[in-house]
Amino acid sequence: MTVNSDVLSDQLLAVLRSVTGSPALAYSRPPVPLTGGFWAQLFAFSLAEPPDGWPHDLVVRVMPQPETARKETVIQRSVAAAGFPTPVVRAAGGPDDGLGEAFMVMDRAPGTPLLSGLSLAGALSRGAALLGEMPRLLASTMARLHALDPEPVRTELDAAGAVVASMSSMLAVHRDLALTFARPDLMRAAQWLIDHPVRPAPAVICHGDLHPFNLLFDGTGVTVLDWSTALLAPRSCDVAFTTLALSEVGLKAPGWLRLPVRWLRRRIASRFVRTYERETGTVIDPAELVWYQAVVFMRALVEVSGWVHAGQQDARGDHPWMQAAPVFAARLTALTGVAVRPR
């Protein structure tokens, strides 16, 4: 999916005029692409005289999968209405609602990602600061999200006809996708996870992709972006993803620096878990954490296999999943006993 910003400009303005009932609505700045993100396309724009209650600066998120887009929109709207720090959704629609793709129009959030512009040298020089500030912000944000009542989200997903994403349904979908992509090894690994579940636990609203680049910080507070992988699941599911994002995915290092960088990153991940436990008054079971990390490996490797199946592996070469695939495959193999290959 590639959206032409010139075509989008006219289409989006027509949609917004219809949604707001303002036929004279105009841009003060037409849509321009934003960098960041691998799944959806983002465009920033400004309105000359926005409707009452709307800000001047907005973002439109154009999404390739309508079902996922519907789920994402419902969850983001719901948590924003509950007071959670995420952009307010002003308008949304499917492929037949004016843009040819599913879309969401939201407030443009202030701030920059926690790791914006950070190089390897910067990470090492800021080691002590990163060890303190990043785990604290991620843990406190996740704790705040998990404290929300998940039932309104479940109700709104049902009312919108959106998929109520759960751990069991996600594993089943990935098992079936692995078969579609001619990956019987991944299919068997997914079935192993289905057959060997962890103990049941209450569901919370999980972001599913909470890492430093999905957290904007403006010096006083944070804003959480990208709810495409959000689901209702036990809290350990969210904790597992973020620990992996902190410890396994991201900065590349030359051979002689890999051990100190890995040590620093694992310290950061451990600090995140301890801070989250302190914030929530809970204890994350290490065995459950390993199982949910395996679910992340499964999700990532199935996505990689889809790119390979479609011949897109070169275009996706910079994606973190592609870079981490060998590590993920080895760890999934160790847990399930199924010989899983990276691609």
N, C-alpha and C positions, 0 to 999 in steps of 0.2 A: 504494500500500500504506500503510494507516494502522492501527496496532495499538492496541487499547484496553488501557491498562495494568491495569485491573481484571480483564479477562478473561485477560490474559497472566499475572497474578499466580497464579491458580489453576492454569492450564495448566503454567506453568513449574515450580511446586512439585511437581506430579505427575510431570513429566519427571525432575526432579532426584532425587526419591525413588526412582524406578525405576532410574536410572543408578547411583546410589550404593548401592542396596540398603538405604536407611535410611527406613523408613516413617514415622518420627517427625520427620524433618527439617522444620525450621520457619524462617521468616524472623525476623530481628531488625529488619529494615527491608524492606518489600515493594518491588517494582520501581517506580522513578520515571524518567521520561524524561530523557535527557541531550541537551544541545544539541550541534550540530556534525554534519557529514556531510550529504550530499545523497542518497546512494543507499540506505543502510541506516538502520534505526532502532535506537537504543541505549537501554538501560535499566540503571540501576545498582540493585543490591540487596545486602543483607547476610544471611548465615545466622547463626542463633543458635548452633548447635553444628555447625560444618562437619565433614565427614569428615576423617580423618587426611590431612595433606598439602595440604588445601585452605585457602585464606585465608577470612577472614570476608567481605571485600568483593569483589564480583564484578560483571561486566557481561554482559548478554546482547545479542548483536547479531542482529537479525532482518533477513533479506535477501530481496529479492523474486525473485531469479533463482537457481534451484537449482544449475544448472551452474556459474555463477560462484561461488556460495557453496561448492560442493564444492572447487573449485580453491583458493579463498582459504583454506579450513580446512586443506587438505593443506599448503599452502606455509607458513602461519603456524605450524602444528605442527612442521613440519620445521626451520624456521630457529630456532624457540625451543629445540628439542631439541639443536641445534648450538651453543647458547649465545649466540645473537644476542638483543639486548635488545628483545623483543616479548612481549606478555602470553601466558602459558601457556594453552593451550586445555584446558578441563576436560571439556567435553561438546559434541556437535554432532549435527545431524540435518537431515533434509529435511522437506518439507511434510507428509509422512505420519507424522512422529515426535513429534507432540504439540502443536505450536504453530500448525499450519496454514501455516507458512512455513518456509523454511530458517533455521537458527539456529546460533549458536555461543556457548557460555558460556566466559568467560575471566576471568583475574585482572584486577582493576581496577588500572590502572597509576598510579603516583604522578606528580606534576608537572603543569605547565600547558604549552600550546603556546608555541613560541618567540615568536610574535607576539601572544599573548593580550592582548586589550584595547588593542592598539596603535593610536593615531590617527595622522592625517597629521602633526600637530604633534609627537607623540611620535617618529615616524620621523625627522623632521628634527632634533629635538634629540638623538636618539641616533645620528645618522648615523655618527660615528666608531666607536661601539661595535658597531653593526649590521654595519659594513663588516668588522669583525674576527671577532666571535663567531658570527654566523649562518653565514657560508660555512665556517668551520672545523668547526662541529658537523655541518652537512649533509655536508660532504666526508668527514670522518672516519667518519661513520656509513655512508655509501654505500660507502666503501672497505672497511669491515669486512664489509658484506653481500656485496660482489663477491668477497671472498676465500674465501667458503664454497664447498664442492664442490657443483655443481649436480646431479650425478648422483643422489644420494639423493632429491632433490625429483622428478626425472624419473621415477625408479622408483616412488615413492609415488603420483604422479599416475596412472601407468599402472595400478597395483594398485587404485586407488580408482575407476577408470573415469572419471576427470576429464579434461577437455580439457588437453592439453599445449600451453599457449599459447606460440606462437612468432610471430616478426615476420611471416612469410609467411601464417600462418593468420589472424592478426589483420587484416592488410590485406584478405585475401579476404572475411572476414566483414563488414568495413566497406564494401567495394565492393558486396556483396549487399544490405546494409542501405540503402545510398544508393539503390539501385534500388527497394527496397520503399517508401522514403519519397518517391519521385518526384523524386529529385535526380540527374539524369543528369550534371550538372556534377561533382558529387562522385564519381560512379561513374567518370567518365573520369579524374579526378585520381588516384583510388586505383589505377586500372589503369596510369597513368603511373608511379607509384611501384613497382608490381609489375614493370613492364617495365624500369625503370632502377634496379636495386638497387645498394647500395654493396657494396664488396668483402666477402667472407665474413670473419667473425671469431668467435673462440670465444664460446660463450654463458656468461653468468653469471646468477645470480639477480637479476633486476631488480625493484625495488619498483613502478616504473611511476607512482608518485604521491607521490614524496618531496618534500614542501614543508614550510614551517615549521609549518603547523597539524597535520601528521601526525607531528610530533616533539614529544613531551612532555619537558620538562626540569625536574628537581627540584633543581637547584643543584649536583648532583654527577655526574649521568649522564643519558642519554636513553633513551626508550622509543619504538619505532616502532609506529604504528597503521595500520590499513586496508590490507589486502593484496588488495583486490578487483581491481586492475589489474596485479598481479604477473605476470611472465612470464619465460621463459628466452630471453635475447637478448644481443647484444653490449653491452658496458658503455656505449657511446656512446648507446644508447637511453635509459638512466636519466639520464645526464648531460644529455641534450637536454631532457628534461621539466623537470628541476629548474632549468636555466638559464632556461627560459621562465617557470616559476612565479616566479622571482626578478625577472625583468626586465620581464614583460609583464602579469601577472595580479595583481590585488589592490587596493592603495590607490588611491582616486580623488583627483585633485588639480584645483583650479581652474586655468583657462587659464594664469595668470601663473606658476604653480608647476610646470607640467608638465615643462618642460625640466630644471630642477634635480632634480626627483624622478626623471625618467627617467635622468639622468646618474648619480644615486646608485644606483639599482637596477641599472643595467648594470655599474657598478663592483662591486657586490656579486656579480652573476652571474659576472663575469670572475674575481673573487677566488675564488669557489667552484671554478671550473674549474682554476685554477692550483693551489689547495690539493689538490684531488682528484688531479691529476697528480703532485704531490709525494708524497702519501700512498701512491699505488699504483705509482710508478715507471713510469708510462705517459704517452703523449702522445695527446691527443684530436685527431683530424684535423678541421680546421674544416669541410671539405666534407662529411664524414660527419655532423658535428653538425648542419649545415643540413638534410641529408636526414632525419635522425631527428626534428628539430623539425617538418619537414613532416608526418611521420607523426602527431605530436601534434596538429597543426592538423586533419588529416583526422579523427582520432578525436573531437576536440572538435566539429567542425562536423557530423559525422554524428549525434552525440548531440543537438546543437541541432536538427537537422532532424527527429529523432524526436519531440522535444517539440512542434515546430511541427505536425508531422503529426498528433499526438494532441491538438492544441489546448491544450497545457500551457505555452505560452511565457510567459503572464502570471504563472503560478504559479512559474515558474523564472527570473523576471526578475533575481533577485539572484545567480544562479549565475555564477561567474567565466567560464564558457564563453560565456554570453550576452553579457556585457560585453565580452569580448575578441574576439567573432566577426568584427567588421569587420577588425581587424588580422590575425587568422588567415587570413581569406579572401584578403586582399591578398597576404600572404606566400606562401600556397599557390599562388596564381595566378602570382606572379613566378617560382617554381621550376618549376612544371609546364607553364606556358603555357596552362593551361585556365582560362577565365574562371569563377571560383568566386564565388558570391554568399554573403553572410553567413548568410542564412536561406532 
